[in-house]
Amino acid sequence: KAAQRRGYRVNLSLGAVDTKNIPESIEVKSFRYFDELFSLLKKEISSKKYCVLIHCAAVSDYRVRRVFKNKIASKRKNLKLTLVATVKIANYIKNWDKKIFVDLFKLENGISDTALIKRARNTLVGAKGDLIAANKIYPKYKAIILDREKTYCRANDKKTLAEKLIKVISKKIASSDNLRVRFSVVRKVFYPEG
């Protein structure tokens, strides 16, 4: 909504969440599973010319190795699940479109602001991103918008973060009539395949 208020055309990739508060003018592409999100972003970014991707998706770092095709009997005394690492979607974005401006998010908890900034910059460099919102939710919400060299601003709530983030992005890119901002928002990602 913050990007739309600034006149940008917005596309939203959205996980399994309610869409009733999303304006009709925002194009929504839904997905449910990790592989669907990966395919959706790859297709969109490879085939369309987006200027900006704001990748604030809370994509899980792990998935279950073996998926049971049928109901698991409740009489089992214990059940061992093996987790395997998922790929980092953020690390593929610049392969799909080298020119896209990529804003990432990094969530950490229980660390100092200095450690948060260091981890965020490492993530930014690893994914070849352009900007990152480093945030933590404990003991209270805090976000820091930064790139490889500079810290731009801080926010203490998500609405303020959205407004400040769009403002920083707007200053960092050349605005035009055909600017399309793609948001990738995930609340739940499921892993049905093994």
Backbone as CSV, one residue per row, in Angstrom:
resi,resn,N_x,N_y,N_z,CA_x,CA_y,CA_z,C_x,C_y,C_z
1,LYS,0.828,-1.199,0.000,0.000,0.000,0.000,0.867,1.256,0.000
2,ALA,2.007,1.200,0.715,2.899,2.366,0.767,3.440,2.688,-0.616
3,ALA,3.800,1.665,-1.393,4.310,1.888,-2.757,3.206,2.430,-3.651
4,GLN,2.032,1.897,-3.515,0.908,2.342,-4.329,0.559,3.802,-4.041
5,ARG,0.638,4.205,-2.781,0.364,5.602,-2.429,1.353,6.557,-3.087
6,ARG,2.545,6.062,-3.415,3.546,6.890,-4.097,3.415,6.817,-5.616
7,GLY,2.383,6.123,-6.093,2.117,6.070,-7.520,2.705,4.880,-8.252
8,TYR,3.274,3.934,-7.559,3.851,2.749,-8.205,2.762,1.717,-8.488
9,ARG,2.934,0.991,-9.594,2.091,-0.177,-9.856,2.671,-1.322,-9.043
10,VAL,1.826,-2.019,-8.321,2.298,-3.032,-7.384,1.717,-4.398,-7.730
11,ASN,2.577,-5.392,-7.730,2.189,-6.792,-7.837,2.574,-7.450,-6.520
12,LEU,1.745,-8.369,-6.064,1.952,-8.986,-4.765,1.916,-10.503,-4.895
13,SER,2.993,-11.160,-4.507,3.013,-12.624,-4.415,2.693,-12.948,-2.973
14,LEU,1.628,-13.693,-2.756,1.112,-13.834,-1.398,0.864,-15.291,-1.048
15,GLY,1.343,-15.679,0.134,1.127,-17.028,0.653,-0.307,-17.214,1.100
16,ALA,-0.544,-18.283,1.822,-1.888,-18.680,2.241,-2.405,-17.784,3.366
17,VAL,-2.777,-16.558,3.011,-3.312,-15.599,3.982,-4.538,-14.912,3.394
18,ASP,-5.281,-14.244,4.234,-6.485,-13.531,3.836,-6.116,-12.326,2.968
19,THR,-6.858,-12.102,1.901,-6.568,-10.995,0.985,-7.618,-9.882,1.054
20,LYS,-8.527,-9.918,2.036,-9.632,-8.952,2.050,-9.185,-7.500,2.260
21,ASN,-8.020,-7.256,2.865,-7.557,-5.884,3.092,-6.619,-5.372,2.006
22,ILE,-6.501,-6.111,0.922,-5.620,-5.708,-0.181,-6.465,-4.999,-1.234
23,PRO,-6.095,-3.781,-1.610,-6.868,-3.053,-2.618,-6.957,-3.833,-3.933
24,GLU,-8.097,-3.711,-4.623,-8.301,-4.416,-5.885,-7.294,-4.001,-6.947
25,SER,-6.750,-2.813,-6.826,-5.792,-2.314,-7.817,-4.430,-2.996,-7.716
26,ILE,-4.199,-3.765,-6.666,-2.946,-4.516,-6.523,-3.163,-5.921,-7.068
27,GLU,-2.368,-6.279,-8.073,-2.462,-7.623,-8.646,-1.861,-8.627,-7.671
28,VAL,-2.641,-9.654,-7.319,-2.195,-10.658,-6.358,-2.009,-11.988,-7.070
29,LYS,-0.839,-12.590,-6.859,-0.564,-13.952,-7.329,-0.336,-14.793,-6.081
30,SER,-1.172,-15.799,-5.920,-1.124,-16.610,-4.701,-0.291,-17.870,-4.903
31,PHE,0.253,-18.353,-3.820,0.972,-19.624,-3.796,0.779,-20.216,-2.414
32,ARG,1.084,-21.497,-2.309,0.944,-22.152,-1.014,2.234,-22.823,-0.589
33,TYR,2.962,-23.384,-1.538,4.144,-24.168,-1.219,5.422,-23.462,-1.670
34,PHE,6.517,-23.833,-1.054,7.829,-23.267,-1.368,8.123,-23.341,-2.865
35,ASP,7.939,-24.518,-3.457,8.234,-24.684,-4.887,7.370,-23.779,-5.755
36,GLU,6.136,-23.546,-5.329,5.258,-22.638,-6.068,5.790,-21.209,-6.019
37,LEU,6.257,-20.775,-4.855,6.835,-19.434,-4.733,8.078,-19.311,-5.608
38,PHE,8.958,-20.291,-5.541,10.184,-20.266,-6.336,9.847,-20.156,-7.822
39,SER,8.927,-21.000,-8.294,8.536,-20.989,-9.714,7.861,-19.683,-10.107
40,LEU,6.988,-19.194,-9.234,6.276,-17.944,-9.488,7.246,-16.779,-9.639
41,LEU,8.176,-16.639,-8.692,9.142,-15.538,-8.768,10.057,-15.682,-9.978
42,LYS,10.516,-16.902,-10.253,11.382,-17.127,-11.410,10.677,-16.721,-12.705
43,LYS,9.432,-17.154,-12.862,8.661,-16.827,-14.064,8.421,-15.324,-14.185
44,GLU,7.958,-14.702,-13.108,7.652,-13.271,-13.133,8.897,-12.428,-13.414
45,ILE,9.966,-12.701,-12.687,11.173,-11.879,-12.810,11.866,-12.115,-14.143
46,SER,11.842,-13.343,-14.641,12.488,-13.663,-15.918,11.716,-13.139,-17.118
47,SER,10.387,-13.080,-17.018,9.574,-12.756,-18.193,9.050,-11.325,-18.229
48,LYS,9.068,-10.626,-17.106,8.573,-9.252,-17.058,9.689,-8.325,-16.601
49,LYS,9.574,-7.073,-16.937,10.601,-6.102,-16.554,10.156,-5.329,-15.313
50,TYR,10.529,-5.844,-14.174,10.286,-5.150,-12.924,11.501,-4.306,-12.591
51,CYS,11.265,-3.155,-12.015,12.367,-2.311,-11.560,12.811,-2.723,-10.159
52,VAL,11.861,-3.160,-9.333,12.151,-3.430,-7.922,11.479,-4.728,-7.485
53,LEU,12.181,-5.484,-6.676,11.601,-6.625,-5.969,11.835,-6.392,-4.489
54,ILE,10.761,-6.326,-3.725,10.874,-6.252,-2.273,10.559,-7.652,-1.769
55,HIS,11.589,-8.365,-1.380,11.459,-9.778,-0.998,11.435,-9.884,0.524
56,CYS,10.228,-9.712,1.066,10.074,-9.758,2.512,9.480,-11.086,2.953
57,ALA,9.632,-12.085,2.113,9.068,-13.401,2.391,9.787,-14.097,3.546
58,ALA,9.003,-14.647,4.447,9.556,-15.421,5.563,9.632,-16.880,5.134
59,VAL,10.543,-17.167,4.237,10.682,-18.510,3.683,11.507,-19.358,4.644
60,SER,11.007,-20.536,4.928,11.690,-21.423,5.861,13.049,-21.854,5.317
61,ASP,13.987,-22.028,6.217,15.324,-22.485,5.829,15.393,-23.995,5.673
62,TYR,14.367,-24.711,6.135,14.380,-26.178,6.107,13.025,-26.728,5.671
63,ARG,13.049,-27.950,5.174,11.836,-28.690,4.854,12.029,-30.140,5.307
64,VAL,10.936,-30.864,5.401,11.000,-32.269,5.792,11.539,-33.081,4.603
65,ARG,12.482,-33.979,4.878,13.063,-34.795,3.807,12.037,-35.763,3.228
66,ARG,11.318,-36.466,4.083,10.351,-37.472,3.640,8.946,-36.996,3.958
67,VAL,8.092,-37.015,2.950,6.700,-36.639,3.135,5.860,-37.909,3.129
68,PHE,4.998,-38.049,4.115,4.109,-39.195,4.201,2.900,-38.954,3.310
69,LYS,2.577,-39.906,2.472,1.461,-39.746,1.531,0.112,-40.004,2.194
70,ASN,0.115,-40.740,3.289,-1.120,-41.057,3.996,-1.047,-40.523,5.425
71,LYS,-2.171,-40.609,6.123,-2.224,-40.193,7.520,-1.253,-41.037,8.349
72,ILE,-0.567,-40.404,9.256,0.349,-41.106,10.157,-0.481,-41.622,11.328
73,ALA,-0.346,-42.907,11.606,-1.121,-43.519,12.686,-0.801,-42.857,14.023
74,SER,-1.829,-42.535,14.783,-1.634,-41.861,16.070,-1.113,-42.797,17.152
75,LYS,-1.107,-44.102,16.901,-0.626,-45.054,17.904,0.896,-45.130,17.982
76,ARG,1.598,-44.474,17.068,3.065,-44.485,17.103,3.548,-43.797,18.376
77,LYS,4.540,-44.362,19.015,5.095,-43.794,20.252,5.962,-42.577,19.967
78,ASN,6.681,-42.629,18.851,7.486,-41.466,18.461,7.635,-41.461,16.948
79,LEU,8.044,-40.325,16.443,8.184,-40.132,15.013,9.394,-39.245,14.779
80,LYS,10.308,-39.710,13.971,11.517,-38.941,13.682,11.379,-38.284,12.307
81,LEU,11.541,-36.978,12.278,11.502,-36.217,11.035,12.889,-35.652,10.764
82,THR,13.359,-35.830,9.558,14.657,-35.290,9.170,14.439,-34.036,8.328
83,LEU,15.077,-32.955,8.715,14.975,-31.704,7.973,16.188,-31.526,7.071
84,VAL,15.953,-30.985,5.876,17.041,-30.673,4.952,16.915,-29.203,4.562
85,ALA,18.023,-28.597,4.249,18.047,-27.172,3.912,17.319,-26.902,2.592
86,THR,16.607,-25.781,2.545,16.003,-25.313,1.297,16.984,-24.359,0.616
87,VAL,16.778,-24.124,-0.659,17.617,-23.155,-1.359,17.206,-21.750,-0.913
88,LYS,18.107,-20.812,-1.028,17.819,-19.413,-0.704,17.296,-18.731,-1.970
89,ILE,16.007,-18.476,-2.016,15.405,-17.844,-3.193,16.099,-16.525,-3.511
90,ALA,16.450,-15.771,-2.488,17.098,-14.465,-2.686,18.386,-14.577,-3.500
91,ASN,19.067,-15.706,-3.389,20.333,-15.883,-4.115,20.141,-16.127,-5.604
92,TYR,18.920,-16.338,-6.067,18.633,-16.595,-7.488,18.120,-15.360,-8.225
93,ILE,17.632,-14.381,-7.505,16.928,-13.256,-8.127,17.768,-12.538,-9.181
94,LYS,19.000,-12.207,-8.859,19.852,-11.488,-9.825,20.240,-12.372,-11.019
95,ASN,20.145,-13.706,-10.876,20.361,-14.592,-12.022,19.200,-14.478,-13.008
96,TRP,18.002,-14.235,-12.507,16.817,-14.119,-13.342,16.719,-12.757,-14.012
97,ASP,17.231,-11.714,-13.353,17.239,-10.358,-13.926,18.342,-9.560,-13.237
98,LYS,19.420,-9.356,-13.955,20.587,-8.662,-13.380,20.308,-7.203,-13.030
99,LYS,19.329,-6.578,-13.701,19.073,-5.148,-13.521,18.055,-4.833,-12.426
100,ILE,17.349,-5.818,-11.930,16.302,-5.561,-10.939,16.924,-5.074,-9.618
101,PHE,16.291,-4.090,-9.017,16.704,-3.578,-7.714,16.089,-4.500,-6.669
102,VAL,16.926,-5.123,-5.847,16.453,-6.117,-4.888,16.586,-5.603,-3.459
103,ASP,15.438,-5.537,-2.784,15.417,-5.240,-1.359,15.088,-6.532,-0.626
104,LEU,15.895,-6.874,0.348,15.717,-8.088,1.134,15.320,-7.745,2.566
105,PHE,14.928,-8.751,3.304,14.634,-8.617,4.724,15.452,-9.652,5.478
106,LYS,15.912,-9.284,6.651,16.653,-10.199,7.525,16.057,-10.082,8.910
107,LEU,15.530,-11.189,9.420,14.950,-11.212,10.761,15.862,-11.981,11.694
108,GLU,16.210,-11.371,12.802,17.024,-12.004,13.844,16.431,-11.615,15.192
109,ASN,16.777,-12.350,16.203,16.340,-12.022,17.562,17.451,-12.298,18.545
110,GLY,17.406,-11.600,19.665,18.349,-11.857,20.740,19.776,-11.441,20.444
111,ILE,19.960,-10.503,19.515,21.308,-10.019,19.194,21.324,-8.499,19.240
112,SER,22.512,-7.941,19.318,22.653,-6.484,19.346,22.378,-5.906,17.958
113,ASP,22.153,-4.594,17.904,21.966,-3.929,16.622,23.206,-4.084,15.740
114,THR,24.379,-4.025,16.343,25.636,-4.176,15.592,25.703,-5.553,14.940
115,ALA,25.350,-6.599,15.686,25.349,-7.960,15.136,24.270,-8.112,14.065
116,LEU,23.117,-7.497,14.272,22.033,-7.535,13.294,22.477,-6.909,11.978
117,ILE,23.100,-5.748,12.061,23.577,-5.054,10.864,24.630,-5.888,10.141
118,LYS,25.539,-6.497,10.880,26.586,-7.326,10.265,25.971,-8.522,9.527
119,ARG,25.038,-9.207,10.168,24.386,-10.363,9.530,23.583,-9.933,8.311
120,ALA,22.909,-8.793,8.417,22.118,-8.292,7.293,23.018,-7.972,6.101
121,ARG,24.135,-7.320,6.355,25.054,-6.996,5.257,25.632,-8.267,4.626
122,ASN,25.921,-9.285,5.424,26.393,-10.561,4.876,25.335,-11.183,3.964
123,THR,24.076,-11.126,4.382,22.974,-11.636,3.557,22.869,-10.844,2.266
124,LEU,22.972,-9.536,2.363,22.879,-8.650,1.209,23.967,-8.965,0.185
125,VAL,25.186,-9.122,0.648,26.310,-9.434,-0.238,26.119,-10.811,-0.870
126,GLY,25.729,-11.817,-0.077,25.548,-13.169,-0.584,24.493,-13.268,-1.675
127,ALA,23.444,-12.466,-1.564,22.356,-12.491,-2.539,22.521,-11.447,-3.634
128,LYS,23.583,-10.658,-3.574,23.825,-9.573,-4.532,22.674,-8.571,-4.537
129,GLY,22.090,-8.365,-3.346,20.982,-7.430,-3.209,21.459,-5.987,-3.182
130,ASP,20.494,-5.076,-3.211,20.800,-3.648,-3.247,20.478,-2.932,-1.939
131,LEU,19.534,-3.468,-1.179,19.078,-2.837,0.053,18.527,-3.946,0.939
132,ILE,18.547,-3.710,2.257,18.007,-4.721,3.166,17.360,-4.039,4.375
133,ALA,16.268,-4.626,4.816,15.621,-4.193,6.052,15.950,-5.245,7.114
134,ALA,16.834,-4.885,8.008,17.222,-5.786,9.101,16.250,-5.536,10.239
135,ASN,15.591,-6.600,10.704,14.617,-6.371,11.765,14.641,-7.471,12.803
136,LYS,14.143,-7.100,13.983,14.002,-8.045,15.082,12.716,-7.710,15.812
137,ILE,12.125,-8.730,16.423,10.823,-8.533,17.055,10.857,-8.673,18.564
138,TYR,12.013,-9.016,19.110,12.111,-9.193,20.558,13.252,-8.364,21.101
139,PRO,13.139,-7.637,22.180,11.967,-7.543,23.049,10.865,-6.664,22.473
140,LYS,11.170,-5.803,21.507,10.136,-5.051,20.792,10.600,-4.890,19.353
141,TYR,9.655,-4.614,18.468,9.965,-4.538,17.047,10.928,-3.382,16.754
142,LYS,11.908,-3.677,15.904,12.856,-2.667,15.458,13.351,-3.066,14.073
143,ALA,13.447,-2.094,13.175,13.970,-2.348,11.836,14.991,-1.280,11.473
144,ILE,15.994,-1.692,10.708,17.054,-0.792,10.249,17.200,-1.001,8.747
145,ILE,17.081,0.062,7.973,17.220,-0.019,6.518,18.643,0.374,6.158
146,LEU,19.325,-0.506,5.409,20.731,-0.257,5.081,21.125,-0.919,3.774
147,ASP,22.262,-0.503,3.260,22.882,-1.188,2.129,24.285,-1.602,2.556
148,ARG,25.160,-1.871,1.607,26.498,-2.364,1.964,27.329,-1.337,2.735
149,GLU,27.110,-0.053,2.467,27.936,0.994,3.079,27.214,1.895,4.063
150,LYS,25.922,2.076,3.900,25.228,3.135,4.626,24.003,2.603,5.365
151,THR,23.747,3.164,6.534,22.510,2.924,7.266,21.612,4.131,7.010
152,TYR,20.411,3.894,6.479,19.538,4.995,6.065,18.607,5.467,7.170
153,CYS,17.905,4.551,7.818,16.953,4.961,8.849,16.510,3.754,9.663
154,ARG,15.764,4.051,10.711,15.240,3.020,11.609,13.735,3.201,11.730
155,ALA,13.063,2.106,12.088,11.618,2.156,12.303,11.271,1.260,13.486
156,ASN,10.245,1.654,14.234,9.823,0.881,15.396,8.487,0.167,15.203
157,ASP,7.939,0.234,13.980,6.734,-0.530,13.659,6.721,-0.798,12.151
158,LYS,5.924,-1.767,11.738,5.943,-2.211,10.343,5.374,-1.179,9.375
159,LYS,4.381,-0.421,9.796,3.809,0.607,8.919,4.853,1.691,8.628
160,THR,5.555,2.130,9.658,6.614,3.129,9.476,7.732,2.559,8.616
161,LEU,8.072,1.289,8.834,9.091,0.645,8.007,8.693,0.676,6.537
162,ALA,7.453,0.316,6.227,6.997,0.304,4.837,7.123,1.684,4.198
163,GLU,6.686,2.720,4.908,6.755,4.087,4.386,8.211,4.515,4.146
164,LYS,9.064,4.260,5.136,10.469,4.662,5.019,11.188,3.855,3.944
165,LEU,10.856,2.570,3.843,11.495,1.714,2.848,11.180,2.191,1.431
166,ILE,9.926,2.478,1.163,9.537,2.962,-0.167,10.199,4.311,-0.455
167,LYS,10.318,5.140,0.553,10.979,6.439,0.376,12.455,6.255,0.007
168,VAL,13.160,5.352,0.706,14.577,5.089,0.402,14.722,4.497,-0.993
169,ILE,13.870,3.517,-1.323,13.933,2.896,-2.655,13.683,3.945,-3.738
170,SER,12.689,4.801,-3.529,12.367,5.846,-4.506,13.551,6.765,-4.775
171,LYS,14.306,7.072,-3.732,15.478,7.921,-3.890,16.604,7.190,-4.598
172,LYS,16.681,5.858,-4.432,17.786,5.091,-4.989,17.567,4.683,-6.453
173,ILE,16.363,4.750,-6.929,16.102,4.370,-8.316,15.506,5.552,-9.068
174,ALA,15.586,5.503,-10.363,14.964,6.540,-11.194,13.507,6.160,-11.396
175,SER,12.591,7.022,-10.971,11.163,6.741,-11.112,10.731,6.937,-12.559
176,SER,9.747,6.130,-12.979,9.187,6.266,-14.318,7.761,5.755,-14.314
177,ASP,7.015,6.033,-15.391,5.621,5.610,-15.497,5.442,4.102,-15.472
178,ASN,6.420,3.380,-16.004,6.238,1.937,-16.094,6.931,1.180,-14.963
179,LEU,7.220,1.854,-13.872,7.827,1.179,-12.724,6.812,0.233,-12.099
180,ARG,7.213,-1.007,-11.941,6.371,-2.006,-11.279,7.132,-2.516,-10.070
181,VAL,6.498,-2.476,-8.932,7.119,-2.970,-7.706,6.475,-4.307,-7.374
182,ARG,7.272,-5.340,-7.214,6.758,-6.660,-6.859,7.075,-6.924,-5.402
183,PHE,6.061,-7.243,-4.640,6.227,-7.638,-3.257,6.090,-9.154,-3.166
184,SER,6.948,-9.776,-2.437,6.846,-11.206,-2.178,6.602,-11.361,-0.683
185,VAL,5.385,-11.676,-0.322,5.013,-11.742,1.088,4.537,-13.153,1.408
186,VAL,5.103,-13.737,2.447,4.743,-15.102,2.814,4.462,-15.157,4.308
187,ARG,3.360,-15.711,4.685,3.128,-15.984,6.094,3.305,-17.463,6.385
188,LYS,2.979,-18.290,5.410,3.102,-19.732,5.587,3.646,-20.322,4.295
189,VAL,4.609,-21.173,4.395,5.106,-21.936,3.254,5.099,-23.405,3.653
190,PHE,4.442,-24.206,2.846,4.333,-25.634,3.133,5.229,-26.403,2.177
191,TYR,5.633,-27.574,2.573,6.555,-28.406,1.776,5.951,-29.783,1.560
192,PRO,5.115,-29.961,0.524,4.450,-31.242,0.345,5.332,-32.307,-0.292
193,GLU,6.312,-31.913,-1.068,7.134,-32.878,-1.780,8.351,-33.300,-0.960
194,GLY,8.879,-34.460,-1.281,10.021,-34.985,-0.529,11.331,-34.595,-1.116
